[in-house]
Amino acid sequence: MDKILILDFGSQVTQLIGRRLRELNVFCEIYPYNKVPAFGPEVRGVILSGSPCSVRDANALQVDLKAFRGRLPLLGICYGAQYLAHNGGGRVESSDSREYGRAMLTTVAESPLLKGVSPCTQVWMSHGDTISSLPEGAEVIASTPDVRNAAYQFRGEPTYAVQFHPEVFHTTEGSRMLANFAYDICGCKGDWTPDSFIETTVEGLRRQIGSEKVILGLSGGVDSTVAGVLLNRAIGDQLTCIFVNNGLLRKNEFTDVLASYRDMGLNVIGADASEAFLSALKGVSEPEAKRKIIGRLFIETFDSYAKQIEGARWLAQGTIYPDVIESAGIPGIASKIKSHHNVGGLPEKMNLKIVEPLRMLFKDEVRRVGRALGIKEELVSRHPFPGPSLAIRIIGEVTPEKLDVLREADDIFIRGLRNYKCSEFPSASDPRVMADNLYDAIWQAGVILLPVKSVGVMGDERTYENPVALRAVVSTDAMTADWFPFPYDFLRDVSNEIIRKVRGVNRVVYDISSKPPATIEWE
């Protein structure tokens, strides 16, 4: 399969380059700039990413271009463009008029990279240095009012460079530029599709696993569900899935999810360890202590049930590509925004080999593959849910009574999201109407039970009960997120229903904090 390599110099948006190429059905892989793999004829081009560093620094990040410069099409983005200029004898200087944010790009020369792009188009800049003079053999192809050498190419070789970011949403024709590079310049066929992924992955799993048995920890989330269905298609009853009830799940989640999996033909063991988890959490208020207790008990519970599966040699995990990229981050350059989501300790403890059928997919690709596999939409489109479950949505100590209150409030909120049709928005041009309902328009949502009490009035009596906070964000990868601007009538109706029906709650607030500086979860 055709492939494009992306060399990461530490930009926080490098993953977006990969996502945009995958949206074009072009397969790509991201590697740290200093860990370029050996490659064969399947690699059709190379992209150099941006970076928070400067090529003018004494210890600037460098890559040996001899392996592909002139042999393969090459595209430098931001730092990559400046590196190509600096490395080729051009001049990169600190700019008096640094560009951050929107800029208007004007084409000044014909180029395959800009084919079909408007003569004047919006791009997104994010750089302090600028290329003041181009290397020998290079020619400018586009400029902005402040940056003459905003895009350039080398005569006689398929090497291109842009000082803006074509991968971000605000570069309005960035996908067209990347398509020009991938299709026309690199010659990629664009045959990376969910169906092709399923076919090659199923064949690969059969070769990798053979006749041995596999165990998989299901969570009800999209990643583990798609991994389970892929493995089931490849090896059938050699797969056993374990779904652990930690006593911290949403209302009816344990029974509902188990029923969904059995309808899909998966061999699932329901491991109810709720009493053990709640007992261990008694009296514990510190967030990290709660996480460690839940992680330890999950390992112990999973291990005890897995030991009952004679002959198991493999542990399957729902690792996806962002986890792989972040785990291989550039020390001191790309900050690891979140730690690996899978539970550590299991492979060493259980002496099992690891199989990760989704490790090359982004989250949106996992959903596309899930739909191609015929998985129910309610599972494919399910919001991400934290591993420690509702324990980190109860601020402070977790008790059965608090869990009952939170489950009821959360159930009303989530049902409200599913039932509110986006066609009811006042403005038909509102981008939120692209989804059928509010749940599908939102990346992640939930209710937080606050550890304070407030005065209220119900009937003729004063109350002194807990407030709850609603949280709902939009995102593409959870690295950044923005709060969702609900219609007022939705917030009014959900607030009224929670206060009327959930004993112990007399006030509802809505969290309008973005990430950063806030996080999606409260603990």
N, C-alpha and C positions, 0 to 999 in steps of 0.2 A: 504494500500500500504506500502511495506517495506520502511523504512526511516533510515537514518544515521544522527545523531546530530553532528554538528561541533561547538565546544566551542571556541569563539574568544578571544584571549588574546591581541589583538591589532595589529596583523601583517597587513601590507599593502597588503599582498597577500592571506589573508584568503579567499577572494572571489574566488580565483583561485582553491582552494580545492573543493569548491562547484561546480564550472564550470566543473572541471575534472570528478567529480562523475556524474553530470548530462549528460555529454558526454557518460558516460557508461550506461545511462538509469537507473541510481540509484537516487531516490529522496533523497534530503537532506535539512536540514534547519540549518541556522547559528544563534547562540545566543551569546550574551556577556557571558563571563565566569562566571559572578556573577548573571546571570538571567536564570539559568537552569530550563526549564519548567518541569512540571509533565509529565510523558510519560507512554505509555502503551506498549503492545507487538508488535506494529508496528515498534518500534525503535529496530533496529538490531545491532547497533554499535555506538561508540562515537569516535570522533577525537578531540584531543587537538591541537590548532594551535600554530604557532610561536608568538613571541612578541619582541618588542624593549627593554623589561625590562630584568632584571636578577633575577634568583631564589635566588641569594645570598643577594639581597637587604632586608633591615629590613621590608619594606612594600611591599614585593613581592606579585604579584597577585596569589591568591590561590583559589582552587575549592575543594569542598568536594567530594572525589572520592568514598565514601561509596555507593552512589546511583547506581553506575554502575561497579566499579572495581570488577572483578571476576564474575559478573553477565552477562556482555555484553562484546563483543570484544572491545578493546580499542587500539587506535593508537595515540602516541604522536609524534608531529613533531616539531623539533628544540626546542623552549622553552618548548613545551609539553613533549619532551623526557627528557629534563633536570629536569623538574618538577617531572616527575615520578621517576627519579633517586634520586633526593634530598628528595622527600617525603618518599621514601622507605628506606632511610638510606645510600644511595650512596653518593659520593662526587662530587660536581660541583665546578670547580675552574676557575679563570681567566686564559686564555691560553696565553702562551708565543708565540705560533704560531697560531694566530687567522686565521680562514679560511673564506675567502670571494671569491665567484666565483666558477669556475669549479674545480672539484677534481675527482680522479679516485677511485671508490669504489670496493673493492675486497671481495667476499663472503668467509667467514671462517667457516661457519657452515650451515647445511640445515635448512630451515625455510619456512613455508607456505607463509610468506610475500614475499619471494624472489623466489618463484617457477617460472621457466621459464625466470628469469633474467640472463643476461650474467654474467659469473664469474668475469669479470672486466668490469665495466660500468661507464659512466660519470654521476656525480650528481652535484647539485648546493648547495654550502654551504653559510651560512650567519650568523655567530655567533662569539662572542668574548669569551664566556665561553665555557668550554668543560667538559665532564663527565670523571673524572680521575679514578673513581672506581665505579663499578656497585653495586646496592643493592643486598642483599642476595636473592637468587633464580633466579637472572637474568644471562643471558649468552650472550656474544657478538656473532653476526651473520655476521657482515661485518665491514670492516675497510678501512680507507684511509691512505696514507703515513704519514699524520700528526695527525690523530685522530683514536686511536685504537677502541674506543667504538662508532663508527659512526652509528651502528644499533645494537639493542639488543632485546631480548624477555625474558619473564618470563616463567620458567618451570611450567607446570601444569595449566596454565591459558592463555586465548587468549589475552594477553597484549603485545604490540609491540611498539618499539620506534625507531625513526631515527633522527639524528642531521642535516640531509640535508633536502631540500625541494623537495619532489616528485611531487608537484603540478606545478612547473615551467617548462617552455619549455626546459630549458637547462639540466634538469635531463632527459636523453634520454629515459629511461625505467620507468619513474615515473608513467605513466598511467598503466603499467603492475603491478606495486606494489600496486597501489590503487585498481585495478581490483581484485588482489589477496585478498586484505583486504575485499572489498565489497562483492564479489561473494563467495569465498572459505571460508573465515574466518567468515564473518557476515551472509552468506547464503542469501544475497539479490538476487532476481530473475531478476532484470534489466528490469522491466516492466513499467518504467516511459518513455512514448513516447508522441509525439505530439497528436496522436489519442486518447490515454488514457486521456491526459489532457483535450482535447476538450470535450470528453464524460462526464467526472466527473464535469467539470466546467459548462457546459450547464445545467446539472441536478441541480447543486448547485445554479446557478443563478435563475432558476425557483422557487426553494424553498425559496430563500432569498427575491426575489422581489415580488413574487405572481402576483397579477393583477395590481399593481401600475405602474405609469409611471416614466420613466428615461430620463434624459437629459445628453448629452455628448458633450464636446467641442472637435471637430475634428481639427487637424492641418495639415493634409496631411502626417504626419510622420507615421512610422510603428507602434509605440506603440498605438496611438489613433485609427488607422485604424483597427488593429487586435482586440482591445477592442470593437470597434463598431460592427464588424462582429460577434464576439462571442455573444455579447448581442442581436444582431438582430436574431441570430439563436435560442437564448433561449427565447426571449420575443416578437419578431416580431415588430408590429407597436406600442407597448408600448414605444419604444425607439424613441426619437427625437434627432438628431445631429445638432449642430450649428457650422458652419465654419466661423470664423471672418476674414474679410479682413481688416488688419490694415494699408494698403497702403504701406507696407514695404516688401511685398512678392516678389519672383522672377518673371521673365518675364512670363506672361500669367498663373501664378500659380493658381490664384483664380478660373478662369473659367475652366482650365484643371482639377484641382482636384475635383471641383464640378461635372463635367461631369463624372469623373471616379467613384465617389461615387454613383451617380444616376444609372449608369450602373450596380452597385452591388446590387441595390434594397434597399439602405439605405435611410431613410427619413431624408433629410438634408435641413437645412435652411441656405442660404448664407447671412451673415450679413456684408454688405459693410459699414464700418465706416472709410474708408481711409481719408476722409476730416477732420474728428475730430482728428485723430491721427497726421496727418501732421501739422495741425494748432497748436496743443498743443506742438509739438516738435520744432516749429519755434524759432530760436534764442538760443536753448539749445545745448551745446557742451559737457558738463561733462558726462562721460559714465554712472555713477550710476544714475544721474538725468534722463537720457534718459530711462533707464530700469524701474525706478519707474513710470514715466509717462505712459509708454507702459503697465505696469502691472495694474495700476489703471484704465486706459481706457478699457483694456480688461475686467476687472471685471464689469465695468459699462455697457459696450456693451453686454456682455454675459448675465448679469442680466436682462437688458431691454428686450432682446429677449426671455429669459427663462420664464419671467412673462406671456408671451402670451400662454404658454403651460399649460392649465388648468389641475390641478390634479397631477402635477409632484411632486414626493416625494423623488426621488433619484438623486444624481449627480454621474455620472460615470467618473473615471479618469484613465489615462493610466500609473499609477504608476507601476514600475517594481522592481524586487528584490533588485538591488543595491541601489535604493532610500530607501527602507525599512531598509536595513542593515546600511546605512550611517546615517539614522535618529535615529537609536538605537545605535549609536557609543558609545565607552567607553570613558567617559570624562577624558581628560588629557592623554589619551593613543593613541587611533586611531584618527588621525586628519581627520576632515571632508573636503575632497578635494573639493567637490562641494555641494552646497545647494540643497534642494529638488526642483525638476524641475517643479512641478505643482504650479499653481498660488494660493497663500494663500489668505484667506479672504472670498472665495466663500461660503463654507458650513455655516459659522457663519452668513453671510449676508443674505443667502437665506433660512436658516433653513431646509436644506436638509440632508438626510442620504447619506453616502458615499458607493459606490460600486467600487471595484478595482479588476477586473477579472484577471489582469496580475501580481499581486503583488508578486507572487512566481516564476516569470520567469526572467532569464537573457536575455540580448538583443538578443543574438544569438538564444535562445529558442523561443523568440517572433517571430523571422523570420521563424523558423521551423514550428511553429504553424500556422503562416500566410499562408505558402505554403500548409500545410495540409488542411486549410480552403478553398483553391482554390483562394486566393487573387492574383491579377495580380502581376507579378514579379517586375514591375516598381514601385509599391508601397511597396512591401515587402523588396526590396533591396535598398530603398531610403536612402541616407545618412542622418545622424542626421542634424537638422537645428535649430539654436538658437531661443529661444522663442521671443527675441526682433527683430528677423529677420535681414533684411539688415541694420537696424539702427546701429548695432554695427560693421558693415563692412564698414561704412562711418565714418572715423575718424573726429570727430568734428560735426558741425551742419548738420542736415539732411534737404535737400531741394528736391523738385520735380526734379530739374535739375540734381542734383547729383545722385538721384535714377535712372533716365533714363540712365545716363552714366554707372552706376554700373550694372544695369540689362543687358544691351547689352553686356558688357564685360564678365559678369558671364555666360550668355547664351552661348557665344562662347566657354568658357572654359569647361563648363559641357557637351556641345554637343561634343566637342573634346575628352573628356574622354570616352564618350559612343561609339564614332566612331572608336577609335584607338584599334585595335584588338591585344591582347597580343601575338598572334601567330607571330606578326611582330617583336618581340624582337630578337636581333641578336643571343642570346644564348638560345638554347632549354632547357638547364638545369636551366635557370633563374627561381627562385621561383615565380616571378610575372606572369609567363605564366599559373599558376594554374587557374586564372580567365579568362573569355572570353574576357573582355575588361578592359580598365584602370579604368573605373568607379567602376566596381565590385571588383577591386583589392585594392581599397582605402576606408578607413573608412569615411573620411569627406573631402570635398573640397569646395573652394569658392574663390571669388576675393575680395580684400580690396581696397577701394578708398582712396588714401593717401592725406593728407591736405597740400601738397606742390606742387610747380610747377617746371618743369624742361625745359631747352632749348632743342629744337629739330629742325630738318630740314626736311621739306616735300616739294618735288619739288624744286623750287628755293627760297622758303621762310623759314624764321626761325619761329618756333612755341614756345609758352610758355604755356604748358598744364600740366595736371596731370599725374603722374605715377600711375599705379595700381600694386598691389602685388598679385601673385597667392599663394594659400595655399592649400596643400594636405598632409594628414597624414595617417599613418597606425596605428591601435590600436585594442584592443579587448574590452575595456570598457571605453575609454576616460580618465581614470585616469593617464595613461602615453601614450605618442604617439611619433612617429618618422616621420620625413619628408620623402616623397616618392621620390626615385631616378628615376626621369623621363628620358626616352631616349632624347637625345639632339634634335633629329628631331621633337619630339612632342613639346618641349618648343619653338623651332624655329617657327614652323607652327602656334601655338596658338598666340605667340607674334605678328607675322606678321599680322594675321587676325584681332586681336584686334586693332592694330594701324591703319590698313587700313580702318576698318569699323566703329570704335567707335570715333565719334567726341568728342574732349576734352581729349583724351589720346594719349600721344606720347612716352610713355616708359613703359615697362613691366619688373618687377623683380620677382624672385621666392624666397619665404621665406624658408630657410633651417634650421630653429630652431626646436629643439625637445622639448617635454614637459615631465618633467621639463628641463630647467628652464622657457621656454616660455609657454604660454597657446595656445590652438588651435585657439581661436578667438583673435583678437587684442584688443578688448575692453570688 
